[in-house]
């Protein structure tokens, strides 16, 4: 029981008599405008509230009935929500499910995840030889992509954002692909190009509409891993030691993995 209930139901005038200081303090608080806004108009007890078993039983019965009614209403609301969710689930199930285009291609012996871990955790002196040791040329291919509109590039940080944006839009492609894309040069004199590796022998971007947003902004060339010149180019892009076709030096690189 709180002090509020004590003054409201128990402390009749005679019982309050010995506590004048407390009474004054309590009434100062309870009649403040701010308090009245919360608890309403307060009235001190004229008589001590007596326990009436009959009224108590009636009140308890009423409270129990109200609780049961609320419980039933909540149950009905929950059933309605469940029915709505079921309908949504049915609609979602009816939609055609998208599949990973790489999943229908031969898996081969090259473990892309293992290579990505090696590339992330080891120096290029370890990860690049690892790539050539494990690469499965029969079931995977390597491509060189060069941005078509290098003359329109301005600030290098904006060019880096261009690469990152492409990577984000190709997020669903990450599982079966890897790329090292580099920015060369400086502000108002730069270029973007990179080396890509993925499962299959064809240009992967054409396999899914989700992958076709940016790819046509690049010129693509399939590289022969057995060609020494191509192999040297791939090594330099993986180790970020390359220069572009016009001799511009490496500025920054982004890895798609």
C-alpha positions as CSV (number, residue, x, y, z in Angstrom):
1,X,0.0,0.0,0.0
2,X,1.3,3.5,-0.9
3,X,1.1,6.6,1.2
4,X,-1.6,7.9,-1.2
5,X,-3.8,4.9,-0.5
6,X,-3.2,5.1,3.2
7,X,-4.5,8.7,3.4
8,X,-7.3,7.9,0.9
9,X,-8.7,4.7,2.6
10,X,-7.3,4.2,6.1
11,X,-6.2,7.3,7.9
12,X,-9.4,8.9,9.2
13,X,-9.1,12.3,11.1
14,X,-8.5,10.6,14.4
15,X,-5.7,8.4,13.1
16,X,-4.1,11.3,11.3
17,X,-3.9,13.4,14.5
18,X,-0.5,12.3,15.7
19,X,1.2,13.0,12.3
20,X,0.7,16.7,11.8
21,X,4.0,17.3,10.1
22,X,3.6,14.4,7.7
23,X,0.0,15.5,7.0
24,X,1.1,19.0,6.1
25,X,3.9,17.7,3.8
26,X,1.5,15.2,2.1
27,X,-1.2,17.7,1.5
28,X,1.3,20.2,0.2
29,X,2.3,17.7,-2.5
30,X,-1.1,16.1,-3.3
31,X,-2.8,19.5,-3.9
32,X,-0.2,20.8,-6.3
33,X,-1.6,21.5,-9.8
34,X,1.0,19.2,-11.3
35,X,-0.1,16.3,-9.0
36,X,-3.8,17.0,-9.6
37,X,-3.2,16.6,-13.3
38,X,-1.9,13.1,-12.7
39,X,-4.1,11.7,-9.9
40,X,-7.2,14.0,-10.1
41,X,-8.9,15.6,-7.2
42,X,-7.9,14.0,-4.0
43,X,-10.0,13.5,-0.9
44,X,-8.7,12.5,2.6
45,X,-10.5,9.5,4.2
46,X,-13.4,10.4,6.4
47,X,-13.6,6.8,7.7
48,X,-11.4,3.8,7.6
49,X,-12.4,1.6,4.8
50,X,-13.9,-1.7,6.1
51,X,-13.4,-5.0,4.5
52,X,-16.6,-6.4,3.0
53,X,-16.2,-10.0,1.8
54,X,-19.2,-9.8,-0.4
55,X,-18.1,-6.7,-2.3
56,X,-14.5,-8.1,-2.5
57,X,-15.9,-11.3,-4.1
58,X,-18.0,-9.3,-6.6
59,X,-15.0,-7.1,-7.5
60,X,-12.7,-10.1,-7.9
61,X,-15.4,-11.8,-10.1
62,X,-15.7,-8.7,-12.2
63,X,-11.9,-8.3,-12.6
64,X,-11.6,-12.0,-13.5
65,X,-14.4,-11.6,-16.2
66,X,-12.6,-8.5,-17.6
67,X,-9.3,-10.4,-17.8
68,X,-11.0,-13.3,-19.6
69,X,-12.7,-10.9,-22.0
70,X,-9.4,-9.2,-22.7
71,X,-7.6,-12.5,-23.1
72,X,-10.2,-13.7,-25.6
73,X,-10.0,-10.4,-27.6
74,X,-6.2,-10.7,-27.7
75,X,-6.6,-14.3,-28.9
76,X,-8.9,-13.3,-31.7
77,X,-6.5,-10.5,-32.7
78,X,-3.6,-12.9,-32.8
79,X,-5.6,-15.4,-34.9
80,X,-6.4,-12.6,-37.4
81,X,-2.7,-11.6,-37.6
82,X,-1.8,-15.2,-38.1
83,X,-4.3,-15.6,-40.9
84,X,-2.8,-12.4,-42.5
85,X,0.7,-13.8,-42.2
86,X,-0.4,-17.1,-43.7
87,X,-1.9,-15.3,-46.7
88,X,1.4,-13.4,-47.1
89,X,3.4,-16.6,-46.9
90,X,1.3,-18.2,-49.5
91,X,1.8,-15.2,-51.8
92,X,5.5,-15.2,-51.3
93,X,5.7,-19.0,-51.9
94,X,3.8,-18.5,-55.2
95,X,6.5,-16.1,-56.5
96,X,9.2,-17.7,-58.6
97,X,12.4,-18.3,-56.6
98,X,15.6,-16.9,-58.0
99,X,18.5,-19.3,-58.3
100,X,22.2,-18.7,-58.3
101,X,23.3,-19.0,-62.0
102,X,26.6,-20.4,-60.9
103,X,24.9,-23.3,-59.2
104,X,24.0,-25.0,-62.5
105,X,27.6,-24.9,-63.7
106,X,30.2,-27.6,-63.0
107,X,31.8,-26.9,-59.6
108,X,35.3,-28.0,-60.7
109,X,38.3,-28.3,-58.3
110,X,38.9,-24.6,-57.6
111,X,37.6,-23.7,-54.1
112,X,36.8,-20.0,-54.4
113,X,36.2,-19.6,-50.7
114,X,39.6,-21.1,-49.8
115,X,41.3,-18.8,-52.2
116,X,39.5,-15.7,-50.8
117,X,40.6,-16.6,-47.3
118,X,44.2,-17.1,-48.5
119,X,44.1,-13.8,-50.4
120,X,42.7,-12.0,-47.3
121,X,45.1,-13.4,-44.8
122,X,48.3,-13.9,-46.6
123,X,50.8,-11.7,-48.5
124,X,50.6,-11.7,-52.3
125,X,53.9,-13.6,-52.3
126,X,51.8,-16.5,-50.9
127,X,48.3,-15.9,-52.2
128,X,49.2,-15.3,-55.9
129,X,51.1,-18.6,-56.3
130,X,48.3,-20.3,-54.4
131,X,45.9,-19.0,-57.0
132,X,47.8,-20.5,-59.9
133,X,48.4,-23.8,-58.0
134,X,44.6,-24.2,-57.4
135,X,43.1,-22.5,-60.4
136,X,40.8,-24.8,-62.5
137,X,41.0,-23.4,-66.1
138,X,38.5,-26.0,-67.3
139,X,35.6,-24.8,-65.1
140,X,36.6,-21.2,-64.3
141,X,37.6,-18.3,-66.5
142,X,39.5,-15.0,-66.0
143,X,38.4,-11.7,-67.6
144,X,39.9,-8.3,-68.0
145,X,37.4,-5.4,-67.7
146,X,38.3,-1.8,-68.6
147,X,36.0,1.2,-67.9
148,X,34.8,2.7,-71.2
149,X,34.5,6.3,-70.0
150,X,37.8,7.1,-68.3
151,X,37.9,10.5,-69.9
152,X,34.9,11.5,-67.8
153,X,36.5,10.6,-64.5
154,X,37.4,13.5,-62.3
155,X,38.2,13.2,-58.6
156,X,39.9,9.9,-57.7
157,X,37.7,9.4,-54.6
158,X,34.6,9.6,-56.8
159,X,36.1,7.0,-59.1
160,X,36.7,4.7,-56.1
161,X,33.1,5.2,-55.1
162,X,32.1,4.2,-58.6
163,X,33.9,0.8,-58.2
164,X,32.4,0.3,-54.7
165,X,29.0,1.0,-56.0
166,X,29.3,-1.6,-58.7
167,X,30.5,-4.1,-56.1
168,X,27.5,-3.4,-53.9
169,X,25.1,-3.9,-56.8
170,X,26.7,-7.2,-57.6
171,X,26.4,-8.5,-54.1
172,X,24.5,-11.7,-55.1
173,X,27.4,-12.6,-57.4
174,X,30.1,-12.7,-54.6
175,X,29.8,-16.4,-53.8
176,X,31.0,-17.5,-57.2
177,X,33.3,-14.6,-58.3
178,X,36.4,-12.7,-57.3
179,X,37.8,-9.4,-58.7
180,X,40.7,-7.0,-58.2
181,X,39.8,-3.7,-59.7
182,X,42.3,-0.8,-59.7
183,X,42.2,2.9,-60.1
184,X,45.2,4.4,-61.9
185,X,46.5,8.0,-62.2
186,X,45.3,11.2,-60.4
187,X,42.5,13.7,-60.3
188,X,41.2,14.4,-63.8
189,X,43.7,11.9,-65.3
190,X,42.7,8.4,-64.2
191,X,41.4,5.1,-65.4
192,X,39.6,2.0,-64.0
193,X,40.3,-1.6,-64.9
194,X,40.4,-4.9,-63.3
195,X,40.8,-8.7,-63.4
196,X,37.7,-10.9,-62.6
197,X,37.5,-14.6,-61.9
198,X,34.3,-16.6,-61.9
199,X,32.9,-20.1,-62.5
200,X,32.1,-20.9,-66.1
201,X,33.6,-19.9,-69.4
202,X,31.2,-17.2,-70.5
203,X,30.7,-13.6,-69.5
204,X,29.0,-14.1,-66.2
205,X,27.0,-10.8,-66.1
206,X,24.7,-12.0,-68.9
207,X,23.5,-15.0,-66.7
208,X,21.3,-12.9,-64.4
209,X,19.4,-9.6,-64.8
210,X,20.5,-8.7,-61.3
211,X,24.1,-8.6,-62.5
212,X,23.7,-6.5,-65.6
213,X,23.5,-3.0,-64.1
214,X,27.1,-1.8,-64.6
215,X,28.8,-4.4,-66.8
216,X,28.1,-2.7,-70.1
217,X,30.1,0.3,-68.9
218,X,33.2,-1.9,-69.4
219,X,35.0,-3.5,-72.3
220,X,35.5,-7.2,-71.5
221,X,38.2,-9.5,-72.7
222,X,38.7,-13.1,-71.8
223,X,42.3,-13.9,-70.7
224,X,44.1,-17.1,-71.5
225,X,45.8,-18.3,-68.2
226,X,48.4,-20.2,-70.3
227,X,49.5,-17.0,-72.1
228,X,52.6,-15.6,-70.3
229,X,51.6,-12.0,-71.1
230,X,48.1,-12.5,-69.7
231,X,49.5,-14.4,-66.6
232,X,51.8,-11.5,-65.9
233,X,48.9,-9.0,-66.2
234,X,46.8,-11.1,-63.8
235,X,49.7,-11.3,-61.3
236,X,50.2,-7.5,-61.3
237,X,46.5,-6.8,-60.8
238,X,46.3,-9.3,-57.9
239,X,49.4,-7.8,-56.3
240,X,48.4,-4.1,-57.1
241,X,51.7,-3.5,-58.9
242,X,50.2,-2.8,-62.4
243,X,50.1,0.3,-64.5
244,X,47.3,1.1,-67.0
245,X,47.6,1.0,-70.8
246,X,48.8,4.6,-70.8
247,X,51.4,4.1,-68.1
248,X,49.4,5.7,-65.3
249,X,50.6,4.4,-61.9
250,X,48.5,2.5,-59.4
251,X,46.5,4.7,-57.1
252,X,44.0,2.5,-55.2
253,X,42.5,-1.0,-55.5
254,X,39.2,-2.6,-54.5
255,X,38.7,-6.3,-54.0
256,X,35.4,-8.1,-54.8
257,X,35.2,-11.2,-52.6
